[in-house]
Amino acid sequence: MSPKRSSTSSGNPLPRPRYLGIEVAGDHTFSPRILERWLSERLAADGPSPRLRVIRIDGRRALVDVPHTWAGRARTEWTGRWMASDGMVLEMRTCRTWGTLVGGKRWLKRRGP
């Protein structure tokens, strides 16, 4: 075993999560649990969805914990305008994916237009 192993190639059988930054258009007020449900339902169109966790919501921005194998699909499915199961019309834009929470939290602190 190489003494210069990176943290991503450690013996941990569970892959590291990815943190996905999303922006929701408009002025919506909703809880992290409701947003988690909407995002999970969007990914569940073809079968069971992964476990998601909204880390933080700050105005129009949110940071979501997504399994690394679902990050690409989440970016595709969550970008655009769509209707949630409860009739709420959402317009979202996925912004960036981070491998660590630090980068995502830094993005949340910056105020965009």
C-alpha positions, -999 to +999 in steps of 0.1 A: +000+000+000+014+034-010+022+058+019+010+086-003-027+076-006-051+104-011-081+108+012-104+098-017-087+065-021-089+055+015-103+022+027-137+037+034-162+017+014-187+046+012-178+072-014-176+108-003-207+130-009-209+159-032-224+193-022-245+208-050-253+245-050-288+254-064-306+287-069-344+289-069-359+318-089-384+341-073-390+348-037-401+315-021-401+307+016-400+270+023-383+247+048-353+226+040-375+194+045-400+206+018-371+214-006-356+179+001-390+163-007-393+183-040-358+174-051-362+138-042-394+135-061-378+150-092-350+123-091-375+095-083-392+097-118-375+065-129-372+046-096-360+051-061-341+083-054-310+087-032-310+102+002-306+139-001-300+165+026-304+202+024-275+216+044-285+252+044-309+276+026-299+313+023-324+334+004-327+320-031-296+297-026-294+263-011-267+238-005-277+201-010-257+170+000-260+145-029-243+111-033-215+115-058-230+090-082-262+111-084-246+146-087-246+146-126-282+135-128-293+159-101-277+188-120-296+178-151-330+171-134-330+202-112-321+228-138-351+244-154-387+250-147-409+222-133-439+216-111-436+198-077-462+172-066-480+198-045-485+222-074-457+246-066-440+257-098-402+259-093-376+274-114-341+263-104-306+265-116-278+243-104-247+263-100-217+242-090-207+210-073-181+208-046-163+178-031-161+195+003-185+215+023-161+244+028-164+255-009-202+253-008-204+274+024-181+300+009-204+302-022-235+307+000-219+336+018-212+355-015-242+374-026-250+370-063-272+393-084 
